[in-house]
Amino acid sequence: MTQQLHDNRITALYCRLSRDNGYADDSCSIDSQKSMLKEYALNQGFDHCEFFVDDGYSGSNPVCSMS
């Protein structure tokens, strides 16, 4: 039963673009971030990786109003 619970787990990996650094380096590319995060996760023994990506969305985007 315990093994079955472990089989259902995922490793959530989050990627987003930031305007703070002016898109100045390789970490700004979503593809680059995915590659680095997956490599790190697998090296640490985390598998079943799932990506959550805010590509093109920034914290400076207006928030949707529910009124």
JOTAJO-V577966 format. One record per residue. N is the residue number from 1. RES is the residue in three letters. PSI is psi in whole degrees, -180 to 180 (none if undefined). OMEGA is omega in whole degrees, 0 to 359 (999 if undefined). NEAR is the number of other ideal C-beta (glycine too) atoms within 8 Angstrom. Layout:
# JOTAJO-V577966
N	RES	PSI	OMEGA	NEAR
N	RES	PSI	OMEGA	NEAR
This chain:
# JOTAJO-V577966
1	MET	-44	180	4
2	THR	-43	179	5
3	GLN	-39	179	6
4	GLN	-39	177	7
5	LEU	-41	180	8
6	HIS	-32	181	7
7	ASP	-23	182	6
8	ASN	-6	182	5
9	ARG	148	173	7
10	ILE	164	171	6
11	THR	115	181	10
12	ALA	124	179	6
13	LEU	125	186	12
14	TYR	130	179	8
15	CYS	143	174	12
16	ARG	159	175	9
17	LEU	146	179	11
18	SER	138	176	7
19	ARG	-12	184	8
20	ASP	-37	183	4
21	ASN	9	176	9
22	GLY	25	181	5
23	TYR	41	190	6
24	ALA	-17	185	5
25	ASP	179	184	5
26	ASP	-25	182	5
27	SER	-12	181	8
28	CYS	-23	180	10
29	SER	130	178	7
30	ILE	-43	179	9
31	ASP	-40	178	6
32	SER	-45	179	10
33	GLN	-44	179	10
34	LYS	-46	181	12
35	SER	-48	181	8
36	MET	-44	181	9
37	LEU	-43	180	12
38	LYS	-42	178	10
39	GLU	-46	180	8
40	TYR	-48	182	8
41	ALA	-48	181	12
42	LEU	-39	177	10
43	ASN	-27	179	6
44	GLN	1	178	6
45	GLY	12	178	5
46	PHE	128	178	8
47	ASP	-168	184	7
48	HIS	52	183	7
49	CYS	135	174	12
50	GLU	133	181	8
51	PHE	139	173	9
52	PHE	119	192	8
53	VAL	131	171	9
54	ASP	70	181	10
55	ASP	115	180	8
56	GLY	-2	178	5
57	TYR	138	181	7
58	SER	158	176	10
59	GLY	-16	178	3
60	SER	-6	175	4
61	ASN	146	180	6
62	PRO	147	179	3
63	VAL	139	179	4
64	CYS	133	179	4
65	SER	139	181	4
66	MET	24	182	3
67	SER	none	999	2
